[in-house]
């Protein structure tokens, strides 16, 4: 899969959500293998549960610097 750049945040849940969204939105055909691995490990459920436990928030804002 192509390089999506560097993501950073003080909120680990927002960071994970942004990375997951970036992978799904990527036009790279190579993303299929990564998505398959993420889904086989219930990756989005980990993000959902982390938010439910109060470890962070899923909404995020991308700021290019």
Gaussian input, Z-matrix of N, CA and C with variables (Angstrom, degrees):
# hf/3-21g

backbone

0 1
 N
 C     1     B1
 C     2     B2     1     A1
 N     3     B3     2     A2     1     D1
 C     4     B4     3     A3     2     D2
 C     5     B5     4     A4     3     D3
 N     6     B6     5     A5     4     D4
 C     7     B7     6     A6     5     D5
 C     8     B8     7     A7     6     D6
 N     9     B9     8     A8     7     D7
 C    10    B10     9     A9     8     D8
 C    11    B11    10    A10     9     D9
 N    12    B12    11    A11    10    D10
 C    13    B13    12    A12    11    D11
 C    14    B14    13    A13    12    D12
 N    15    B15    14    A14    13    D13
 C    16    B16    15    A15    14    D14
 C    17    B17    16    A16    15    D15
 N    18    B18    17    A17    16    D16
 C    19    B19    18    A18    17    D17
 C    20    B20    19    A19    18    D18
 N    21    B21    20    A20    19    D19
 C    22    B22    21    A21    20    D20
 C    23    B23    22    A22    21    D21
 N    24    B24    23    A23    22    D22
 C    25    B25    24    A24    23    D23
 C    26    B26    25    A25    24    D24
 N    27    B27    26    A26    25    D25
 C    28    B28    27    A27    26    D26
 C    29    B29    28    A28    27    D27
 N    30    B30    29    A29    28    D28
 C    31    B31    30    A30    29    D29
 C    32    B32    31    A31    30    D30
 N    33    B33    32    A32    31    D31
 C    34    B34    33    A33    32    D32
 C    35    B35    34    A34    33    D33
 N    36    B36    35    A35    34    D34
 C    37    B37    36    A36    35    D35
 C    38    B38    37    A37    36    D36
 N    39    B39    38    A38    37    D37
 C    40    B40    39    A39    38    D38
 C    41    B41    40    A40    39    D39
 N    42    B42    41    A41    40    D40
 C    43    B43    42    A42    41    D41
 C    44    B44    43    A43    42    D42
 N    45    B45    44    A44    43    D43
 C    46    B46    45    A45    44    D44
 C    47    B47    46    A46    45    D45
 N    48    B48    47    A47    46    D46
 C    49    B49    48    A48    47    D47
 C    50    B50    49    A49    48    D48
 N    51    B51    50    A50    49    D49
 C    52    B52    51    A51    50    D50
 C    53    B53    52    A52    51    D51
 N    54    B54    53    A53    52    D52
 C    55    B55    54    A54    53    D53
 C    56    B56    55    A55    54    D54
 N    57    B57    56    A56    55    D55
 C    58    B58    57    A57    56    D56
 C    59    B59    58    A58    57    D57
 N    60    B60    59    A59    58    D58
 C    61    B61    60    A60    59    D59
 C    62    B62    61    A61    60    D60
 N    63    B63    62    A62    61    D61
 C    64    B64    63    A63    62    D62
 C    65    B65    64    A64    63    D63
 N    66    B66    65    A65    64    D64
 C    67    B67    66    A66    65    D65
 C    68    B68    67    A67    66    D66
 N    69    B69    68    A68    67    D67
 C    70    B70    69    A69    68    D68
 C    71    B71    70    A70    69    D69
 N    72    B72    71    A71    70    D70
 C    73    B73    72    A72    71    D71
 C    74    B74    73    A73    72    D72
 N    75    B75    74    A74    73    D73
 C    76    B76    75    A75    74    D74
 C    77    B77    76    A76    75    D75
 N    78    B78    77    A77    76    D76
 C    79    B79    78    A78    77    D77
 C    80    B80    79    A79    78    D78
 N    81    B81    80    A80    79    D79
 C    82    B82    81    A81    80    D80
 C    83    B83    82    A82    81    D81
 N    84    B84    83    A83    82    D82
 C    85    B85    84    A84    83    D83
 C    86    B86    85    A85    84    D84
 N    87    B87    86    A86    85    D85
 C    88    B88    87    A87    86    D86
 C    89    B89    88    A88    87    D87
 N    90    B90    89    A89    88    D88
 C    91    B91    90    A90    89    D89
 C    92    B92    91    A91    90    D90
 N    93    B93    92    A92    91    D91
 C    94    B94    93    A93    92    D92
 C    95    B95    94    A94    93    D93
 N    96    B96    95    A95    94    D94
 C    97    B97    96    A96    95    D95
 C    98    B98    97    A97    96    D96
 N    99    B99    98    A98    97    D97
 C   100   B100    99    A99    98    D98
 C   101   B101   100   A100    99    D99
 N   102   B102   101   A101   100   D100
 C   103   B103   102   A102   101   D101
 C   104   B104   103   A103   102   D102
 N   105   B105   104   A104   103   D103
 C   106   B106   105   A105   104   D104
 C   107   B107   106   A106   105   D105
 N   108   B108   107   A107   106   D106
 C   109   B109   108   A108   107   D107
 C   110   B110   109   A109   108   D108
 N   111   B111   110   A110   109   D109
 C   112   B112   111   A111   110   D110
 C   113   B113   112   A112   111   D111
 N   114   B114   113   A113   112   D112
 C   115   B115   114   A114   113   D113
 C   116   B116   115   A115   114   D114
 N   117   B117   116   A116   115   D115
 C   118   B118   117   A117   116   D116
 C   119   B119   118   A118   117   D117
 N   120   B120   119   A119   118   D118
 C   121   B121   120   A120   119   D119
 C   122   B122   121   A121   120   D120
 N   123   B123   122   A122   121   D121
 C   124   B124   123   A123   122   D122
 C   125   B125   124   A124   123   D123
 N   126   B126   125   A125   124   D124
 C   127   B127   126   A126   125   D125
 C   128   B128   127   A127   126   D126
 N   129   B129   128   A128   127   D127
 C   130   B130   129   A129   128   D128
 C   131   B131   130   A130   129   D129
 N   132   B132   131   A131   130   D130
 C   133   B133   132   A132   131   D131
 C   134   B134   133   A133   132   D132
 N   135   B135   134   A134   133   D133
 C   136   B136   135   A135   134   D134
 C   137   B137   136   A136   135   D135
 N   138   B138   137   A137   136   D136
 C   139   B139   138   A138   137   D137
 C   140   B140   139   A139   138   D138
 N   141   B141   140   A140   139   D139
 C   142   B142   141   A141   140   D140
 C   143   B143   142   A142   141   D141
 N   144   B144   143   A143   142   D142
 C   145   B145   144   A144   143   D143
 C   146   B146   145   A145   144   D144
 N   147   B147   146   A146   145   D145
 C   148   B148   147   A147   146   D146
 C   149   B149   148   A148   147   D147
 N   150   B150   149   A149   148   D148
 C   151   B151   150   A150   149   D149
 C   152   B152   151   A151   150   D150
 N   153   B153   152   A152   151   D151
 C   154   B154   153   A153   152   D152
 C   155   B155   154   A154   153   D153
 N   156   B156   155   A155   154   D154
 C   157   B157   156   A156   155   D155
 C   158   B158   157   A157   156   D156
 N   159   B159   158   A158   157   D157
 C   160   B160   159   A159   158   D158
 C   161   B161   160   A160   159   D159
 N   162   B162   161   A161   160   D160
 C   163   B163   162   A162   161   D161
 C   164   B164   163   A163   162   D162
 N   165   B165   164   A164   163   D163
 C   166   B166   165   A165   164   D164
 C   167   B167   166   A166   165   D165
 N   168   B168   167   A167   166   D166
 C   169   B169   168   A168   167   D167
 C   170   B170   169   A169   168   D168
 N   171   B171   170   A170   169   D169
 C   172   B172   171   A171   170   D170
 C   173   B173   172   A172   171   D171
 N   174   B174   173   A173   172   D172
 C   175   B175   174   A174   173   D173
 C   176   B176   175   A175   174   D174
 N   177   B177   176   A176   175   D175
 C   178   B178   177   A177   176   D176
 C   179   B179   178   A178   177   D177
 N   180   B180   179   A179   178   D178
 C   181   B181   180   A180   179   D179
 C   182   B182   181   A181   180   D180
 N   183   B183   182   A182   181   D181
 C   184   B184   183   A183   182   D182
 C   185   B185   184   A184   183   D183
 N   186   B186   185   A185   184   D184
 C   187   B187   186   A186   185   D185
 C   188   B188   187   A187   186   D186
 N   189   B189   188   A188   187   D187
 C   190   B190   189   A189   188   D188
 C   191   B191   190   A190   189   D189
 N   192   B192   191   A191   190   D190
 C   193   B193   192   A192   191   D191
 C   194   B194   193   A193   192   D192

   B1=1.4364
   B2=1.5185
   B3=1.3240
   B4=1.4630
   B5=1.5261
   B6=1.3285
   B7=1.4594
   B8=1.5255
   B9=1.3158
   B10=1.4623
   B11=1.5210
   B12=1.3059
   B13=1.4574
   B14=1.5186
   B15=1.3201
   B16=1.4566
   B17=1.5217
   B18=1.2983
   B19=1.4616
   B20=1.5275
   B21=1.3217
   B22=1.4634
   B23=1.5199
   B24=1.3262
   B25=1.4635
   B26=1.5185
   B27=1.3121
   B28=1.4586
   B29=1.5225
   B30=1.3200
   B31=1.4641
   B32=1.5315
   B33=1.3323
   B34=1.4646
   B35=1.5276
   B36=1.3150
   B37=1.4654
   B38=1.5262
   B39=1.3200
   B40=1.4689
   B41=1.5233
   B42=1.3204
   B43=1.4638
   B44=1.5251
   B45=1.3175
   B46=1.4656
   B47=1.5244
   B48=1.3310
   B49=1.4652
   B50=1.5233
   B51=1.3254
   B52=1.4667
   B53=1.5258
   B54=1.3178
   B55=1.4668
   B56=1.5274
   B57=1.3108
   B58=1.4694
   B59=1.5226
   B60=1.3248
   B61=1.4636
   B62=1.5248
   B63=1.3343
   B64=1.4651
   B65=1.5274
   B66=1.3103
   B67=1.4651
   B68=1.5264
   B69=1.3182
   B70=1.4669
   B71=1.5249
   B72=1.3259
   B73=1.4676
   B74=1.5236
   B75=1.3090
   B76=1.4616
   B77=1.5332
   B78=1.3322
   B79=1.4637
   B80=1.5319
   B81=1.3103
   B82=1.4613
   B83=1.5284
   B84=1.3218
   B85=1.4656
   B86=1.5196
   B87=1.3291
   B88=1.4570
   B89=1.5173
   B90=1.3268
   B91=1.4658
   B92=1.5281
   B93=1.3018
   B94=1.4667
   B95=1.5258
   B96=1.3221
   B97=1.4640
   B98=1.5245
   B99=1.3267
   B100=1.4630
   B101=1.5254
   B102=1.3163
   B103=1.4661
   B104=1.5292
   B105=1.3116
   B106=1.4676
   B107=1.5279
   B108=1.3451
   B109=1.4704
   B110=1.5188
   B111=1.3454
   B112=1.4693
   B113=1.5269
   B114=1.3104
   B115=1.4659
   B116=1.5304
   B117=1.3289
   B118=1.4631
   B119=1.5244
   B120=1.3233
   B121=1.4651
   B122=1.5339
   B123=1.3345
   B124=1.4700
   B125=1.5213
   B126=1.3235
   B127=1.4599
   B128=1.5145
   B129=1.3123
   B130=1.4632
   B131=1.5280
   B132=1.3188
   B133=1.4657
   B134=1.5299
   B135=1.3314
   B136=1.4597
   B137=1.5171
   B138=1.3275
   B139=1.4639
   B140=1.5288
   B141=1.3159
   B142=1.4717
   B143=1.5294
   B144=1.3132
   B145=1.4609
   B146=1.5204
   B147=1.3166
   B148=1.4654
   B149=1.5246
   B150=1.3224
   B151=1.4686
   B152=1.5291
   B153=1.3268
   B154=1.4690
   B155=1.5259
   B156=1.3312
   B157=1.4614
   B158=1.5269
   B159=1.3209
   B160=1.4580
   B161=1.5144
   B162=1.3230
   B163=1.4592
   B164=1.5193
   B165=1.3141
   B166=1.4632
   B167=1.5140
   B168=1.3175
   B169=1.4650
   B170=1.5176
   B171=1.3162
   B172=1.4627
   B173=1.5188
   B174=1.3274
   B175=1.4724
   B176=1.5346
   B177=1.3202
   B178=1.4630
   B179=1.5148
   B180=1.3043
   B181=1.4615
   B182=1.5212
   B183=1.3221
   B184=1.4625
   B185=1.5240
   B186=1.3276
   B187=1.4625
   B188=1.5216
   B189=1.3084
   B190=1.4650
   B191=1.5251
   B192=1.3246
   B193=1.4639
   B194=1.5058
   A1=108.60
   A2=116.07
   A3=121.11
   A4=111.23
   A5=115.21
   A6=122.35
   A7=109.40
   A8=116.83
   A9=121.27
   A10=112.06
   A11=117.39
   A12=121.17
   A13=110.95
   A14=114.75
   A15=121.49
   A16=108.40
   A17=115.96
   A18=122.11
   A19=107.55
   A20=116.78
   A21=121.35
   A22=109.23
   A23=115.56
   A24=120.54
   A25=109.36
   A26=115.74
   A27=120.59
   A28=110.49
   A29=116.88
   A30=123.13
   A31=108.26
   A32=118.45
   A33=120.24
   A34=113.96
   A35=117.46
   A36=120.36
   A37=109.99
   A38=116.96
   A39=120.58
   A40=110.39
   A41=116.62
   A42=120.84
   A43=110.67
   A44=116.92
   A45=120.09
   A46=111.36
   A47=117.17
   A48=120.76
   A49=110.43
   A50=117.43
   A51=121.15
   A52=110.74
   A53=116.94
   A54=120.25
   A55=111.40
   A56=117.06
   A57=120.96
   A58=109.81
   A59=116.70
   A60=120.72
   A61=111.44
   A62=117.04
   A63=120.87
   A64=111.01
   A65=116.56
   A66=120.13
   A67=109.95
   A68=117.33
   A69=120.57
   A70=112.21
   A71=117.72
   A72=121.56
   A73=113.13
   A74=117.73
   A75=121.26
   A76=111.27
   A77=116.64
   A78=119.56
   A79=112.58
   A80=117.61
   A81=123.07
   A82=110.51
   A83=116.19
   A84=120.57
   A85=111.78
   A86=116.85
   A87=121.28
   A88=113.84
   A89=116.72
   A90=120.00
   A91=112.27
   A92=117.88
   A93=121.34
   A94=111.93
   A95=117.54
   A96=120.46
   A97=110.95
   A98=116.84
   A99=120.19
   A100=110.71
   A101=117.10
   A102=120.65
   A103=110.29
   A104=116.71
   A105=120.20
   A106=110.92
   A107=116.73
   A108=120.12
   A109=111.19
   A110=116.62
   A111=119.98
   A112=110.53
   A113=116.27
   A114=120.31
   A115=112.15
   A116=117.54
   A117=120.00
   A118=111.46
   A119=115.78
   A120=121.04
   A121=111.71
   A122=115.83
   A123=121.60
   A124=112.11
   A125=116.24
   A126=122.01
   A127=114.86
   A128=117.91
   A129=119.76
   A130=110.74
   A131=117.63
   A132=120.31
   A133=110.78
   A134=116.26
   A135=120.17
   A136=110.09
   A137=116.69
   A138=121.52
   A139=109.74
   A140=116.89
   A141=120.91
   A142=111.53
   A143=116.06
   A144=120.31
   A145=111.33
   A146=117.06
   A147=120.26
   A148=110.75
   A149=116.83
   A150=120.61
   A151=110.60
   A152=116.88
   A153=120.80
   A154=111.66
   A155=116.81
   A156=121.48
   A157=112.38
   A158=116.42
   A159=120.15
   A160=114.80
   A161=117.12
   A162=120.38
   A163=112.84
   A164=116.90
   A165=122.35
   A166=109.11
   A167=114.73
   A168=121.56
   A169=109.98
   A170=116.62
   A171=121.04
   A172=114.40
   A173=120.19
   A174=119.02
   A175=110.78
   A176=115.58
   A177=120.49
   A178=109.50
   A179=115.28
   A180=122.57
   A181=107.28
   A182=116.72
   A183=121.39
   A184=108.74
   A185=115.71
   A186=121.45
   A187=107.66
   A188=116.26
   A189=120.69
   A190=108.65
   A191=115.87
   A192=119.44
   A193=110.66
   D1=145.15
   D2=179.94
   D3=-67.06
   D4=161.04
   D5=178.30
   D6=-69.68
   D7=126.27
   D8=179.74
   D9=-94.92
   D10=-3.49
   D11=-179.95
   D12=103.18
   D13=-166.53
   D14=-179.06
   D15=-112.06
   D16=129.94
   D17=178.23
   D18=-113.28
   D19=141.23
   D20=177.97
   D21=-145.37
   D22=148.58
   D23=179.21
   D24=-165.65
   D25=153.67
   D26=171.27
   D27=-83.19
   D28=-11.14
   D29=-179.60
   D30=-106.90
   D31=107.07
   D32=-176.44
   D33=-64.16
   D34=-30.75
   D35=-179.81
   D36=-71.74
   D37=-45.13
   D38=177.31
   D39=-61.61
   D40=-38.51
   D41=179.03
   D42=-62.95
   D43=-48.16
   D44=178.54
   D45=-61.83
   D46=-42.03
   D47=179.53
   D48=-62.69
   D49=-42.65
   D50=179.36
   D51=-62.88
   D52=-40.33
   D53=179.58
   D54=-67.51
   D55=-43.31
   D56=177.31
   D57=-60.16
   D58=-46.98
   D59=-179.89
   D60=-62.27
   D61=-38.31
   D62=-179.88
   D63=-64.80
   D64=-39.49
   D65=178.50
   D66=-64.18
   D67=-48.83
   D68=-179.85
   D69=-62.47
   D70=-34.27
   D71=-177.19
   D72=-83.96
   D73=-11.04
   D74=-177.14
   D75=-65.14
   D76=139.44
   D77=176.31
   D78=-79.82
   D79=-6.12
   D80=-177.07
   D81=-65.66
   D82=124.37
   D83=179.09
   D84=-66.50
   D85=-21.85
   D86=179.53
   D87=-70.95
   D88=-6.27
   D89=-178.80
   D90=-68.91
   D91=-19.95
   D92=-175.41
   D93=-57.24
   D94=-42.23
   D95=-179.01
   D96=-66.98
   D97=-40.28
   D98=179.00
   D99=-67.38
   D100=-42.62
   D101=178.35
   D102=-61.88
   D103=-41.36
   D104=178.35
   D105=-60.08
   D106=-43.20
   D107=178.33
   D108=-65.25
   D109=-43.90
   D110=-179.95
   D111=-60.86
   D112=-45.10
   D113=-177.63
   D114=-70.70
   D115=-33.10
   D116=179.28
   D117=-68.70
   D118=-19.95
   D119=179.12
   D120=-106.92
   D121=13.22
   D122=178.83
   D123=53.43
   D124=43.83
   D125=-176.27
   D126=-54.43
   D127=-43.66
   D128=-177.33
   D129=-68.86
   D130=-29.47
   D131=177.64
   D132=-67.34
   D133=-31.62
   D134=175.97
   D135=-64.33
   D136=-43.11
   D137=178.48
   D138=-64.76
   D139=-45.03
   D140=179.25
   D141=-60.12
   D142=-45.20
   D143=-178.71
   D144=-66.92
   D145=-40.39
   D146=177.65
   D147=-59.44
   D148=-41.27
   D149=177.81
   D150=-66.05
   D151=-42.28
   D152=179.24
   D153=-62.94
   D154=-32.50
   D155=179.67
   D156=-81.38
   D157=-2.36
   D158=177.85
   D159=82.69
   D160=19.65
   D161=-179.94
   D162=-79.14
   D163=-10.46
   D164=-179.91
   D165=167.20
   D166=-169.42
   D167=-178.05
   D168=-125.51
   D169=145.12
   D170=-178.91
   D171=-76.80
   D172=-33.09
   D173=178.82
   D174=-64.69
   D175=145.41
   D176=-179.35
   D177=-148.90
   D178=167.33
   D179=175.68
   D180=-133.16
   D181=126.03
   D182=177.72
   D183=-84.19
   D184=127.88
   D185=175.82
   D186=-123.57
   D187=116.80
   D188=178.10
   D189=-81.06
   D190=132.34
   D191=177.92
   D192=-125.89

